[in-house]
Amino acid sequence: MEKVDEFLEYIKVSILDKSIVDTSLILSDRDGFVLGKIIDKSSSADNVIDNSLISTFSSATDQASKLHAGNNKSIVSFFEDRIIVHINVSNVILSIITDTESNVGLILGSQDDLIRSLTNLSNSIQSDSQDM
């Protein structure tokens, strides 16, 4: 789990724009099991995100992909006090939790770079689970 947290820190510092403040990252599998997380100290994301929310995203993205507009890569949820961006990469879900003042366009603009980074991790998780 320590390596996953280091990977998330790399994503936060290197890929996401530094102008996006108060950002927390949670990496989980499709069932909602948290693989790693970085919670911003000024955020209450740890209290908001639970396994049911993450696994619900998995179901919602499967349903959204049935709209015949191609595979769904992400869903953005706007709440009164935060924005949550879920990005789906194979069997891994990256949840980005930020405040309502953040620029969602910057996050979605980084989506291709995030997907490239997460694809290697997702493939590694798949090969590890097949070895078991």
WONORMO-V180892 format. One record per backbone hydrogen bond with DSSP energy under -1.0 kcal/mol. NH is the residue of the N-H (numbers start at 0). CO is the residue of the C=O. Records with the same first field share a line. If there is no record, write none. Layout:
# WONORMO-V180892
NH=CO / CO
This chain:
# WONORMO-V180892
4=0
5=1
6=2
7=3
8=4
9=5
10=6
11=7
12=8
13=9
14=10
15=10
19=16
20=18
23=96
24=37
25=94
26=35
27=92
28=32
31=28
34=26
35=26
37=24
42=39
46=43
47=43
48=44
53=49
54=50
55=51
56=52
57=53
58=54
59=55
60=56
61=57
62=58
63=59
64=60
65=62
66=63
74=85
76=83
78=81
82=97
83=76
84=95
85=74
86=93
87=72
88=91
91=88
92=27
93=86
94=25
95=84
96=23
97=82
101=98
106=102
107=103
108=104
109=105
110=107
113=109
114=110
115=111
116=112
117=113
118=114
121=117
122=118
123=119
124=120
125=121
126=122
127=123
128=124
129=125
130=126
